[in-house]
Amino acid sequence: MEILNDRTEKLELTYPCSWAYKLIAGEKEALEKAIHDVILEREHKLTHSNNSKAGKYVSMNLDLLVHNEDDRNFIYEALKAHQNIKMVL
């Protein structure tokens, strides 16, 4: 179950659907390599989101088509576990 608005509700999605992950890494090139390592040649859109004030971190949005809940969760866990990625939201 996922927490939405401080209430316990199951997120209802109709698959396949577009899903967005916000990724935070130390540098853009490392983040791009991590994405390539995880999603390989899947069609996706990567857009710049923000840089930290000190320039130590970069955040980017990754949008792609997920086929089911297992696919969505697998991508999340694989991105989260990648050494080049600091955080996945």
PDB file of N, CA, C and O in Angstrom:
ATOM      1  N   MET A   1       0.826  -1.181   0.000  1.00  0.00           N
ATOM      2  CA  MET A   1       0.000   0.000   0.000  1.00  0.00           C
ATOM      3  C   MET A   1       0.871   1.245   0.000  1.00  0.00           C
ATOM      4  O   MET A   1       1.958   1.252   0.578  1.00  0.00           O
ATOM      5  N   GLU A   2       0.408   2.263  -0.627  1.00  0.00           N
ATOM      6  CA  GLU A   2       1.128   3.523  -0.672  1.00  0.00           C
ATOM      7  C   GLU A   2       0.346   4.567   0.113  1.00  0.00           C
ATOM      8  O   GLU A   2      -0.883   4.524   0.164  1.00  0.00           O
ATOM      9  N   ILE A   3       1.061   5.498   0.722  1.00  0.00           N
ATOM     10  CA  ILE A   3       0.424   6.532   1.528  1.00  0.00           C
ATOM     11  C   ILE A   3       0.125   7.739   0.631  1.00  0.00           C
ATOM     12  O   ILE A   3       1.016   8.286  -0.019  1.00  0.00           O
ATOM     13  N   LEU A   4      -1.127   8.130   0.614  1.00  0.00           N
ATOM     14  CA  LEU A   4      -1.550   9.308  -0.136  1.00  0.00           C
ATOM     15  C   LEU A   4      -2.319  10.216   0.821  1.00  0.00           C
ATOM     16  O   LEU A   4      -3.286   9.786   1.451  1.00  0.00           O
ATOM     17  N   ASN A   5      -1.891  11.459   0.927  1.00  0.00           N
ATOM     18  CA  ASN A   5      -2.579  12.444   1.768  1.00  0.00           C
ATOM     19  C   ASN A   5      -2.800  11.959   3.196  1.00  0.00           C
ATOM     20  O   ASN A   5      -3.878  12.160   3.756  1.00  0.00           O
ATOM     21  N   ASP A   6      -1.790  11.321   3.794  1.00  0.00           N
ATOM     22  CA  ASP A   6      -1.849  10.836   5.166  1.00  0.00           C
ATOM     23  C   ASP A   6      -2.938   9.782   5.402  1.00  0.00           C
ATOM     24  O   ASP A   6      -3.239   9.455   6.550  1.00  0.00           O
ATOM     25  N   ARG A   7      -3.518   9.262   4.350  1.00  0.00           N
ATOM     26  CA  ARG A   7      -4.482   8.172   4.478  1.00  0.00           C
ATOM     27  C   ARG A   7      -3.909   6.975   3.740  1.00  0.00           C
ATOM     28  O   ARG A   7      -3.166   7.130   2.771  1.00  0.00           O
ATOM     29  N   THR A   8      -4.254   5.796   4.196  1.00  0.00           N
ATOM     30  CA  THR A   8      -3.776   4.592   3.526  1.00  0.00           C
ATOM     31  C   THR A   8      -4.743   4.249   2.408  1.00  0.00           C
ATOM     32  O   THR A   8      -5.878   3.838   2.650  1.00  0.00           O
ATOM     33  N   GLU A   9      -4.271   4.425   1.173  1.00  0.00           N
ATOM     34  CA  GLU A   9      -5.083   4.110   0.003  1.00  0.00           C
ATOM     35  C   GLU A   9      -4.200   3.417  -1.014  1.00  0.00           C
ATOM     36  O   GLU A   9      -3.021   3.742  -1.150  1.00  0.00           O
ATOM     37  N   LYS A  10      -4.769   2.469  -1.723  1.00  0.00           N
ATOM     38  CA  LYS A  10      -4.052   1.791  -2.795  1.00  0.00           C
ATOM     39  C   LYS A  10      -4.130   2.670  -4.038  1.00  0.00           C
ATOM     40  O   LYS A  10      -5.206   3.128  -4.422  1.00  0.00           O
ATOM     41  N   LEU A  11      -2.985   2.898  -4.657  1.00  0.00           N
ATOM     42  CA  LEU A  11      -2.935   3.684  -5.879  1.00  0.00           C
ATOM     43  C   LEU A  11      -3.501   2.856  -7.017  1.00  0.00           C
ATOM     44  O   LEU A  11      -2.961   1.797  -7.340  1.00  0.00           O
ATOM     45  N   GLU A  12      -4.572   3.319  -7.624  1.00  0.00           N
ATOM     46  CA  GLU A  12      -5.213   2.585  -8.712  1.00  0.00           C
ATOM     47  C   GLU A  12      -4.735   3.126 -10.054  1.00  0.00           C
ATOM     48  O   GLU A  12      -4.991   4.279 -10.401  1.00  0.00           O
ATOM     49  N   LEU A  13      -4.043   2.283 -10.795  1.00  0.00           N
ATOM     50  CA  LEU A  13      -3.536   2.672 -12.105  1.00  0.00           C
ATOM     51  C   LEU A  13      -4.046   1.696 -13.155  1.00  0.00           C
ATOM     52  O   LEU A  13      -4.267   0.519 -12.872  1.00  0.00           O
ATOM     53  N   THR A  14      -4.228   2.195 -14.355  1.00  0.00           N
ATOM     54  CA  THR A  14      -4.579   1.344 -15.482  1.00  0.00           C
ATOM     55  C   THR A  14      -3.331   1.216 -16.343  1.00  0.00           C
ATOM     56  O   THR A  14      -2.817   2.206 -16.864  1.00  0.00           O
ATOM     57  N   TYR A  15      -2.855  -0.008 -16.482  1.00  0.00           N
ATOM     58  CA  TYR A  15      -1.619  -0.263 -17.239  1.00  0.00           C
ATOM     59  C   TYR A  15      -1.950  -0.703 -18.648  1.00  0.00           C
ATOM     60  O   TYR A  15      -3.016  -1.269 -18.889  1.00  0.00           O
ATOM     61  N   PRO A  16      -1.035  -0.446 -19.592  1.00  0.00           N
ATOM     62  CA  PRO A  16       0.198   0.333 -19.444  1.00  0.00           C
ATOM     63  C   PRO A  16      -0.115   1.811 -19.261  1.00  0.00           C
ATOM     64  O   PRO A  16      -1.152   2.301 -19.708  1.00  0.00           O
ATOM     65  N   CYS A  17       0.803   2.516 -18.594  1.00  0.00           N
ATOM     66  CA  CYS A  17       0.624   3.948 -18.375  1.00  0.00           C
ATOM     67  C   CYS A  17       1.988   4.632 -18.314  1.00  0.00           C
ATOM     68  O   CYS A  17       3.020   3.994 -18.108  1.00  0.00           O
ATOM     69  N   SER A  18       1.955   5.932 -18.497  1.00  0.00           N
ATOM     70  CA  SER A  18       3.171   6.727 -18.391  1.00  0.00           C
ATOM     71  C   SER A  18       3.466   6.935 -16.908  1.00  0.00           C
ATOM     72  O   SER A  18       2.554   7.183 -16.119  1.00  0.00           O
ATOM     73  N   TRP A  19       4.748   6.833 -16.530  1.00  0.00           N
ATOM     74  CA  TRP A  19       5.140   7.011 -15.132  1.00  0.00           C
ATOM     75  C   TRP A  19       6.377   7.894 -15.085  1.00  0.00           C
ATOM     76  O   TRP A  19       7.243   7.814 -15.956  1.00  0.00           O
ATOM     77  N   ALA A  20       6.453   8.731 -14.069  1.00  0.00           N
ATOM     78  CA  ALA A  20       7.588   9.643 -13.918  1.00  0.00           C
ATOM     79  C   ALA A  20       8.353   9.325 -12.646  1.00  0.00           C
ATOM     80  O   ALA A  20       7.764   9.146 -11.580  1.00  0.00           O
ATOM     81  N   TYR A  21       9.661   9.257 -12.768  1.00  0.00           N
ATOM     82  CA  TYR A  21      10.562   9.097 -11.631  1.00  0.00           C
ATOM     83  C   TYR A  21      11.421  10.347 -11.552  1.00  0.00           C
ATOM     84  O   TYR A  21      11.921  10.814 -12.576  1.00  0.00           O
ATOM     85  N   LYS A  22      11.604  10.900 -10.360  1.00  0.00           N
ATOM     86  CA  LYS A  22      12.543  12.005 -10.174  1.00  0.00           C
ATOM     87  C   LYS A  22      13.816  11.388  -9.618  1.00  0.00           C
ATOM     88  O   LYS A  22      13.787  10.692  -8.604  1.00  0.00           O
ATOM     89  N   LEU A  23      14.925  11.646 -10.283  1.00  0.00           N
ATOM     90  CA  LEU A  23      16.203  11.042  -9.925  1.00  0.00           C
ATOM     91  C   LEU A  23      17.187  12.117  -9.495  1.00  0.00           C
ATOM     92  O   LEU A  23      17.267  13.182 -10.107  1.00  0.00           O
ATOM     93  N   ILE A  24      17.931  11.829  -8.441  1.00  0.00           N
ATOM     94  CA  ILE A  24      18.945  12.758  -7.947  1.00  0.00           C
ATOM     95  C   ILE A  24      20.290  12.048  -7.967  1.00  0.00           C
ATOM     96  O   ILE A  24      20.420  10.924  -7.482  1.00  0.00           O
ATOM     97  N   ALA A  25      21.288  12.719  -8.536  1.00  0.00           N
ATOM     98  CA  ALA A  25      22.624  12.137  -8.658  1.00  0.00           C
ATOM     99  C   ALA A  25      23.662  13.233  -8.490  1.00  0.00           C
ATOM    100  O   ALA A  25      23.337  14.418  -8.412  1.00  0.00           O
ATOM    101  N   GLY A  26      24.917  12.810  -8.436  1.00  0.00           N
ATOM    102  CA  GLY A  26      26.006  13.756  -8.287  1.00  0.00           C
ATOM    103  C   GLY A  26      26.309  14.518  -9.564  1.00  0.00           C
ATOM    104  O   GLY A  26      26.734  15.672  -9.515  1.00  0.00           O
ATOM    105  N   GLU A  27      26.094  13.881 -10.704  1.00  0.00           N
ATOM    106  CA  GLU A  27      26.344  14.565 -11.981  1.00  0.00           C
ATOM    107  C   GLU A  27      25.463  13.978 -13.075  1.00  0.00           C
ATOM    108  O   GLU A  27      25.065  12.815 -13.017  1.00  0.00           O
ATOM    109  N   LYS A  28      25.167  14.805 -14.072  1.00  0.00           N
ATOM    110  CA  LYS A  28      24.248  14.438 -15.148  1.00  0.00           C
ATOM    111  C   LYS A  28      24.727  13.200 -15.904  1.00  0.00           C
ATOM    112  O   LYS A  28      23.929  12.304 -16.179  1.00  0.00           O
ATOM    113  N   GLU A  29      26.001  13.135 -16.240  1.00  0.00           N
ATOM    114  CA  GLU A  29      26.521  12.015 -17.029  1.00  0.00           C
ATOM    115  C   GLU A  29      26.377  10.696 -16.275  1.00  0.00           C
ATOM    116  O   GLU A  29      26.036   9.676 -16.874  1.00  0.00           O
ATOM    117  N   ALA A  30      26.633  10.706 -14.968  1.00  0.00           N
ATOM    118  CA  ALA A  30      26.494   9.497 -14.151  1.00  0.00           C
ATOM    119  C   ALA A  30      25.032   9.065 -14.095  1.00  0.00           C
ATOM    120  O   ALA A  30      24.727   7.873 -14.139  1.00  0.00           O
ATOM    121  N   LEU A  31      24.145  10.028 -13.999  1.00  0.00           N
ATOM    122  CA  LEU A  31      22.721   9.724 -13.967  1.00  0.00           C
ATOM    123  C   LEU A  31      22.277   9.124 -15.300  1.00  0.00           C
ATOM    124  O   LEU A  31      21.532   8.145 -15.320  1.00  0.00           O
ATOM    125  N   GLU A  32      22.724   9.699 -16.401  1.00  0.00           N
ATOM    126  CA  GLU A  32      22.370   9.171 -17.725  1.00  0.00           C
ATOM    127  C   GLU A  32      22.884   7.745 -17.907  1.00  0.00           C
ATOM    128  O   GLU A  32      22.193   6.910 -18.491  1.00  0.00           O
ATOM    129  N   LYS A  33      24.092   7.456 -17.412  1.00  0.00           N
ATOM    130  CA  LYS A  33      24.641   6.105 -17.502  1.00  0.00           C
ATOM    131  C   LYS A  33      23.800   5.133 -16.682  1.00  0.00           C
ATOM    132  O   LYS A  33      23.528   4.018 -17.127  1.00  0.00           O
ATOM    133  N   ALA A  34      23.389   5.547 -15.492  1.00  0.00           N
ATOM    134  CA  ALA A  34      22.560   4.692 -14.637  1.00  0.00           C
ATOM    135  C   ALA A  34      21.239   4.361 -15.328  1.00  0.00           C
ATOM    136  O   ALA A  34      20.791   3.215 -15.302  1.00  0.00           O
ATOM    137  N   ILE A  35      20.627   5.351 -15.936  1.00  0.00           N
ATOM    138  CA  ILE A  35      19.365   5.126 -16.641  1.00  0.00           C
ATOM    139  C   ILE A  35      19.572   4.125 -17.770  1.00  0.00           C
ATOM    140  O   ILE A  35      18.777   3.200 -17.937  1.00  0.00           O
ATOM    141  N   HIS A  36      20.628   4.309 -18.537  1.00  0.00           N
ATOM    142  CA  HIS A  36      20.922   3.379 -19.626  1.00  0.00           C
ATOM    143  C   HIS A  36      21.140   1.965 -19.084  1.00  0.00           C
ATOM    144  O   HIS A  36      20.665   0.997 -19.678  1.00  0.00           O
ATOM    145  N   ASP A  37      21.853   1.839 -17.967  1.00  0.00           N
ATOM    146  CA  ASP A  37      22.105   0.534 -17.360  1.00  0.00           C
ATOM    147  C   ASP A  37      20.808  -0.163 -16.947  1.00  0.00           C
ATOM    148  O   ASP A  37      20.687  -1.382 -17.067  1.00  0.00           O
ATOM    149  N   VAL A  38      19.847   0.611 -16.465  1.00  0.00           N
ATOM    150  CA  VAL A  38      18.613   0.030 -15.925  1.00  0.00           C
ATOM    151  C   VAL A  38      17.563  -0.215 -17.003  1.00  0.00           C
ATOM    152  O   VAL A  38      16.990  -1.302 -17.066  1.00  0.00           O
ATOM    153  N   ILE A  39      17.303   0.777 -17.850  1.00  0.00           N
ATOM    154  CA  ILE A  39      16.191   0.616 -18.798  1.00  0.00           C
ATOM    155  C   ILE A  39      16.646   0.231 -20.201  1.00  0.00           C
ATOM    156  O   ILE A  39      15.821   0.013 -21.088  1.00  0.00           O
ATOM    157  N   LEU A  40      17.959   0.148 -20.398  1.00  0.00           N
ATOM    158  CA  LEU A  40      18.526  -0.265 -21.685  1.00  0.00           C
ATOM    159  C   LEU A  40      17.995   0.592 -22.814  1.00  0.00           C
ATOM    160  O   LEU A  40      18.174   1.810 -22.794  1.00  0.00           O
ATOM    161  N   GLU A  41      17.357   0.000 -23.781  1.00  0.00           N
ATOM    162  CA  GLU A  41      16.926   0.747 -24.969  1.00  0.00           C
ATOM    163  C   GLU A  41      15.453   1.128 -24.941  1.00  0.00           C
ATOM    164  O   GLU A  41      14.901   1.508 -25.974  1.00  0.00           O
ATOM    165  N   ARG A  42      14.803   1.037 -23.787  1.00  0.00           N
ATOM    166  CA  ARG A  42      13.382   1.412 -23.715  1.00  0.00           C
ATOM    167  C   ARG A  42      13.215   2.889 -24.037  1.00  0.00           C
ATOM    168  O   ARG A  42      14.035   3.726 -23.661  1.00  0.00           O
ATOM    169  N   GLU A  43      12.149   3.180 -24.731  1.00  0.00           N
ATOM    170  CA  GLU A  43      11.843   4.570 -25.068  1.00  0.00           C
ATOM    171  C   GLU A  43      11.531   5.333 -23.783  1.00  0.00           C
ATOM    172  O   GLU A  43      10.759   4.869 -22.944  1.00  0.00           O
ATOM    173  N   HIS A  44      12.139   6.506 -23.642  1.00  0.00           N
ATOM    174  CA  HIS A  44      11.937   7.317 -22.450  1.00  0.00           C
ATOM    175  C   HIS A  44      12.221   8.776 -22.764  1.00  0.00           C
ATOM    176  O   HIS A  44      12.770   9.114 -23.813  1.00  0.00           O
ATOM    177  N   LYS A  45      11.831   9.633 -21.822  1.00  0.00           N
ATOM    178  CA  LYS A  45      12.129  11.057 -21.943  1.00  0.00           C
ATOM    179  C   LYS A  45      12.822  11.471 -20.653  1.00  0.00           C
ATOM    180  O   LYS A  45      12.312  11.220 -19.561  1.00  0.00           O
ATOM    181  N   LEU A  46      13.975  12.101 -20.778  1.00  0.00           N
ATOM    182  CA  LEU A  46      14.740  12.574 -19.639  1.00  0.00           C
ATOM    183  C   LEU A  46      14.837  14.086 -19.722  1.00  0.00           C
ATOM    184  O   LEU A  46      15.318  14.630 -20.716  1.00  0.00           O
ATOM    185  N   THR A  47      14.378  14.765 -18.677  1.00  0.00           N
ATOM    186  CA  THR A  47      14.417  16.229 -18.667  1.00  0.00           C
ATOM    187  C   THR A  47      15.071  16.719 -17.380  1.00  0.00           C
ATOM    188  O   THR A  47      14.920  16.122 -16.314  1.00  0.00           O
ATOM    189  N   HIS A  48      15.793  17.811 -17.511  1.00  0.00           N
ATOM    190  CA  HIS A  48      16.462  18.416 -16.358  1.00  0.00           C
ATOM    191  C   HIS A  48      15.408  18.991 -15.427  1.00  0.00           C
ATOM    192  O   HIS A  48      14.431  19.591 -15.874  1.00  0.00           O
ATOM    193  N   SER A  49      15.613  18.804 -14.135  1.00  0.00           N
ATOM    194  CA  SER A  49      14.683  19.336 -13.148  1.00  0.00           C
ATOM    195  C   SER A  49      15.319  20.477 -12.363  1.00  0.00           C
ATOM    196  O   SER A  49      14.788  21.587 -12.329  1.00  0.00           O
ATOM    197  N   ASN A  50      16.478  20.196 -11.721  1.00  0.00           N
ATOM    198  CA  ASN A  50      17.063  21.215 -10.861  1.00  0.00           C
ATOM    199  C   ASN A  50      18.518  20.867 -10.539  1.00  0.00           C
ATOM    200  O   ASN A  50      18.940  19.720 -10.682  1.00  0.00           O
ATOM    201  N   ASN A  51      19.269  21.868 -10.107  1.00  0.00           N
ATOM    202  CA  ASN A  51      20.610  21.679  -9.545  1.00  0.00           C
ATOM    203  C   ASN A  51      20.585  22.194  -8.114  1.00  0.00           C
ATOM    204  O   ASN A  51      19.891  23.163  -7.804  1.00  0.00           O
ATOM    205  N   SER A  52      21.348  21.540  -7.245  1.00  0.00           N
ATOM    206  CA  SER A  52      21.430  22.047  -5.874  1.00  0.00           C
ATOM    207  C   SER A  52      22.166  23.386  -5.882  1.00  0.00           C
ATOM    208  O   SER A  52      22.914  23.684  -6.813  1.00  0.00           O
ATOM    209  N   LYS A  53      21.952  24.185  -4.847  1.00  0.00           N
ATOM    210  CA  LYS A  53      22.577  25.512  -4.787  1.00  0.00           C
ATOM    211  C   LYS A  53      24.091  25.441  -4.902  1.00  0.00           C
ATOM    212  O   LYS A  53      24.702  26.261  -5.586  1.00  0.00           O
ATOM    213  N   ALA A  54      24.696  24.469  -4.237  1.00  0.00           N
ATOM    214  CA  ALA A  54      26.152  24.336  -4.272  1.00  0.00           C
ATOM    215  C   ALA A  54      26.636  23.596  -5.523  1.00  0.00           C
ATOM    216  O   ALA A  54      27.841  23.490  -5.751  1.00  0.00           O
ATOM    217  N   GLY A  55      25.704  23.084  -6.333  1.00  0.00           N
ATOM    218  CA  GLY A  55      26.085  22.378  -7.550  1.00  0.00           C
ATOM    219  C   GLY A  55      26.549  20.952  -7.307  1.00  0.00           C
ATOM    220  O   GLY A  55      27.108  20.316  -8.201  1.00  0.00           O
ATOM    221  N   LYS A  56      26.318  20.447  -6.102  1.00  0.00           N
ATOM    222  CA  LYS A  56      26.774  19.097  -5.765  1.00  0.00           C
ATOM    223  C   LYS A  56      25.860  18.022  -6.342  1.00  0.00           C
ATOM    224  O   LYS A  56      26.309  16.910  -6.623  1.00  0.00           O
ATOM    225  N   TYR A  57      24.580  18.346  -6.522  1.00  0.00           N
ATOM    226  CA  TYR A  57      23.605  17.374  -7.021  1.00  0.00           C
ATOM    227  C   TYR A  57      22.811  17.938  -8.189  1.00  0.00           C
ATOM    228  O   TYR A  57      22.626  19.147  -8.321  1.00  0.00           O
ATOM    229  N   VAL A  58      22.347  17.019  -9.035  1.00  0.00           N
ATOM    230  CA  VAL A  58      21.460  17.358 -10.140  1.00  0.00           C
ATOM    231  C   VAL A  58      20.243  16.453 -10.040  1.00  0.00           C
ATOM    232  O   VAL A  58      20.361  15.276  -9.699  1.00  0.00           O
ATOM    233  N   SER A  59      19.073  17.007 -10.338  1.00  0.00           N
ATOM    234  CA  SER A  59      17.879  16.162 -10.377  1.00  0.00           C
ATOM    235  C   SER A  59      17.300  16.226 -11.786  1.00  0.00           C
ATOM    236  O   SER A  59      17.320  17.261 -12.452  1.00  0.00           O
ATOM    237  N   MET A  60      16.784  15.073 -12.210  1.00  0.00           N
ATOM    238  CA  MET A  60      16.196  14.962 -13.541  1.00  0.00           C
ATOM    239  C   MET A  60      14.924  14.139 -13.449  1.00  0.00           C
ATOM    240  O   MET A  60      14.763  13.321 -12.543  1.00  0.00           O
ATOM    241  N   ASN A  61      14.024  14.363 -14.393  1.00  0.00           N
ATOM    242  CA  ASN A  61      12.775  13.606 -14.472  1.00  0.00           C
ATOM    243  C   ASN A  61      12.893  12.572 -15.576  1.00  0.00           C
ATOM    244  O   ASN A  61      13.281  12.889 -16.701  1.00  0.00           O
ATOM    245  N   LEU A  62      12.556  11.340 -15.248  1.00  0.00           N
ATOM    246  CA  LEU A  62      12.546  10.245 -16.206  1.00  0.00           C
ATOM    247  C   LEU A  62      11.103   9.826 -16.422  1.00  0.00           C
ATOM    248  O   LEU A  62      10.439   9.374 -15.490  1.00  0.00           O
ATOM    249  N   ASP A  63      10.617   9.973 -17.642  1.00  0.00           N
ATOM    250  CA  ASP A  63       9.251   9.571 -17.997  1.00  0.00           C
ATOM    251  C   ASP A  63       9.324   8.404 -18.969  1.00  0.00           C
ATOM    252  O   ASP A  63      10.051   8.456 -19.962  1.00  0.00           O
ATOM    253  N   LEU A  64       8.564   7.345 -18.677  1.00  0.00           N
ATOM    254  CA  LEU A  64       8.512   6.214 -19.588  1.00  0.00           C
ATOM    255  C   LEU A  64       7.237   5.436 -19.376  1.00  0.00           C
ATOM    256  O   LEU A  64       6.524   5.647 -18.395  1.00  0.00           O
ATOM    257  N   LEU A  65       6.948   4.533 -20.299  1.00  0.00           N
ATOM    258  CA  LEU A  65       5.775   3.687 -20.251  1.00  0.00           C
ATOM    259  C   LEU A  65       6.085   2.473 -19.390  1.00  0.00           C
ATOM    260  O   LEU A  65       7.056   1.759 -19.638  1.00  0.00           O
ATOM    261  N   VAL A  66       5.251   2.241 -18.369  1.00  0.00           N
ATOM    262  CA  VAL A  66       5.394   1.029 -17.558  1.00  0.00           C
ATOM    263  C   VAL A  66       4.227   0.110 -17.896  1.00  0.00           C
ATOM    264  O   VAL A  66       3.106   0.563 -18.128  1.00  0.00           O
ATOM    265  N   HIS A  67       4.511  -1.177 -17.920  1.00  0.00           N
ATOM    266  CA  HIS A  67       3.528  -2.147 -18.417  1.00  0.00           C
ATOM    267  C   HIS A  67       2.639  -2.726 -17.330  1.00  0.00           C
ATOM    268  O   HIS A  67       1.517  -3.150 -17.609  1.00  0.00           O
ATOM    269  N   ASN A  68       3.125  -2.748 -16.095  1.00  0.00           N
ATOM    270  CA  ASN A  68       2.337  -3.260 -14.971  1.00  0.00           C
ATOM    271  C   ASN A  68       3.023  -2.828 -13.676  1.00  0.00           C
ATOM    272  O   ASN A  68       4.082  -2.202 -13.708  1.00  0.00           O
ATOM    273  N   GLU A  69       2.419  -3.162 -12.548  1.00  0.00           N
ATOM    274  CA  GLU A  69       2.966  -2.731 -11.257  1.00  0.00           C
ATOM    275  C   GLU A  69       4.345  -3.337 -11.002  1.00  0.00           C
ATOM    276  O   GLU A  69       5.225  -2.667 -10.462  1.00  0.00           O
ATOM    277  N   ASP A  70       4.537  -4.595 -11.385  1.00  0.00           N
ATOM    278  CA  ASP A  70       5.846  -5.228 -11.198  1.00  0.00           C
ATOM    279  C   ASP A  70       6.921  -4.504 -11.994  1.00  0.00           C
ATOM    280  O   ASP A  70       8.031  -4.306 -11.500  1.00  0.00           O
ATOM    281  N   ASP A  71       6.603  -4.109 -13.221  1.00  0.00           N
ATOM    282  CA  ASP A  71       7.537  -3.376 -14.075  1.00  0.00           C
ATOM    283  C   ASP A  71       7.887  -2.036 -13.430  1.00  0.00           C
ATOM    284  O   ASP A  71       9.057  -1.660 -13.357  1.00  0.00           O
ATOM    285  N   ARG A  72       6.859  -1.318 -12.960  1.00  0.00           N
ATOM    286  CA  ARG A  72       7.061  -0.005 -12.325  1.00  0.00           C
ATOM    287  C   ARG A  72       7.934  -0.137 -11.078  1.00  0.00           C
ATOM    288  O   ARG A  72       8.862   0.647 -10.880  1.00  0.00           O
ATOM    289  N   ASN A  73       7.641  -1.114 -10.252  1.00  0.00           N
ATOM    290  CA  ASN A  73       8.412  -1.316  -9.021  1.00  0.00           C
ATOM    291  C   ASN A  73       9.824  -1.809  -9.298  1.00  0.00           C
ATOM    292  O   ASN A  73      10.762  -1.414  -8.606  1.00  0.00           O
ATOM    293  N   PHE A  74       9.991  -2.673 -10.308  1.00  0.00           N
ATOM    294  CA  PHE A  74      11.323  -3.165 -10.660  1.00  0.00           C
ATOM    295  C   PHE A  74      12.225  -2.010 -11.085  1.00  0.00           C
ATOM    296  O   PHE A  74      13.372  -1.919 -10.648  1.00  0.00           O
ATOM    297  N   ILE A  75      11.703  -1.127 -11.939  1.00  0.00           N
ATOM    298  CA  ILE A  75      12.488   0.022 -12.401  1.00  0.00           C
ATOM    299  C   ILE A  75      12.861   0.909 -11.219  1.00  0.00           C
ATOM    300  O   ILE A  75      14.001   1.362 -11.115  1.00  0.00           O
ATOM    301  N   TYR A  76      11.905   1.157 -10.334  1.00  0.00           N
ATOM    302  CA  TYR A  76      12.171   1.981  -9.151  1.00  0.00           C
ATOM    303  C   TYR A  76      13.287   1.374  -8.311  1.00  0.00           C
ATOM    304  O   TYR A  76      14.239   2.066  -7.952  1.00  0.00           O
ATOM    305  N   GLU A  77      13.178   0.099  -7.998  1.00  0.00           N
ATOM    306  CA  GLU A  77      14.173  -0.564  -7.155  1.00  0.00           C
ATOM    307  C   GLU A  77      15.545  -0.621  -7.834  1.00  0.00           C
ATOM    308  O   GLU A  77      16.570  -0.426  -7.180  1.00  0.00           O
ATOM    309  N   ALA A  78      15.565  -0.884  -9.134  1.00  0.00           N
ATOM    310  CA  ALA A  78      16.830  -0.956  -9.864  1.00  0.00           C
ATOM    311  C   ALA A  78      17.513   0.409  -9.914  1.00  0.00           C
ATOM    312  O   ALA A  78      18.731   0.498  -9.760  1.00  0.00           O
ATOM    313  N   LEU A  79      16.738   1.469 -10.127  1.00  0.00           N
ATOM    314  CA  LEU A  79      17.305   2.812 -10.125  1.00  0.00           C
ATOM    315  C   LEU A  79      17.820   3.165  -8.733  1.00  0.00           C
ATOM    316  O   LEU A  79      18.915   3.710  -8.591  1.00  0.00           O
ATOM    317  N   LYS A  80      17.030   2.854  -7.709  1.00  0.00           N
ATOM    318  CA  LYS A  80      17.400   3.158  -6.331  1.00  0.00           C
ATOM    319  C   LYS A  80      18.686   2.438  -5.923  1.00  0.00           C
ATOM    320  O   LYS A  80      19.484   2.974  -5.154  1.00  0.00           O
ATOM    321  N   ALA A  81      18.883   1.230  -6.436  1.00  0.00           N
ATOM    322  CA  ALA A  81      20.049   0.425  -6.069  1.00  0.00           C
ATOM    323  C   ALA A  81      21.308   0.794  -6.856  1.00  0.00           C
ATOM    324  O   ALA A  81      22.409   0.398  -6.475  1.00  0.00           O
ATOM    325  N   HIS A  82      21.157   1.549  -7.949  1.00  0.00           N
ATOM    326  CA  HIS A  82      22.308   1.874  -8.805  1.00  0.00           C
ATOM    327  C   HIS A  82      23.270   2.799  -8.066  1.00  0.00           C
ATOM    328  O   HIS A  82      22.849   3.760  -7.421  1.00  0.00           O
ATOM    329  N   GLN A  83      24.530   2.510  -8.162  1.00  0.00           N
ATOM    330  CA  GLN A  83      25.564   3.272  -7.443  1.00  0.00           C
ATOM    331  C   GLN A  83      25.643   4.736  -7.835  1.00  0.00           C
ATOM    332  O   GLN A  83      26.086   5.556  -7.031  1.00  0.00           O
ATOM    333  N   ASN A  84      25.227   5.096  -9.052  1.00  0.00           N
ATOM    334  CA  ASN A  84      25.318   6.478  -9.504  1.00  0.00           C
ATOM    335  C   ASN A  84      24.148   7.349  -9.053  1.00  0.00           C
ATOM    336  O   ASN A  84      24.203   8.572  -9.183  1.00  0.00           O
ATOM    337  N   ILE A  85      23.090   6.733  -8.525  1.00  0.00           N
ATOM    338  CA  ILE A  85      21.889   7.481  -8.155  1.00  0.00           C
ATOM    339  C   ILE A  85      21.814   7.605  -6.640  1.00  0.00           C
ATOM    340  O   ILE A  85      21.915   6.618  -5.911  1.00  0.00           O
ATOM    341  N   LYS A  86      21.634   8.834  -6.188  1.00  0.00           N
ATOM    342  CA  LYS A  86      21.546   9.108  -4.759  1.00  0.00           C
ATOM    343  C   LYS A  86      20.139   8.887  -4.207  1.00  0.00           C
ATOM    344  O   LYS A  86      19.974   8.410  -3.084  1.00  0.00           O
ATOM    345  N   MET A  87      19.110   9.243  -5.015  1.00  0.00           N
ATOM    346  CA  MET A  87      17.730   9.146  -4.541  1.00  0.00           C
ATOM    347  C   MET A  87      16.774   9.028  -5.717  1.00  0.00           C
ATOM    348  O   MET A  87      17.008   9.591  -6.786  1.00  0.00           O
ATOM    349  N   VAL A  88      15.685   8.281  -5.499  1.00  0.00           N
ATOM    350  CA  VAL A  88      14.612   8.155  -6.494  1.00  0.00           C
ATOM    351  C   VAL A  88      13.313   8.536  -5.800  1.00  0.00           C
ATOM    352  O   VAL A  88      12.991   8.014  -4.733  1.00  0.00           O
ATOM    353  N   LEU A  89      12.575   9.448  -6.412  1.00  0.00           N
ATOM    354  CA  LEU A  89      11.275   9.856  -5.877  1.00  0.00           C
ATOM    355  C   LEU A  89      10.178   9.503  -6.872  1.00  0.00           C
ATOM    356  O   LEU A  89       9.003   9.763  -6.613  1.00  0.00           O
TER     357      LEU A  89
END
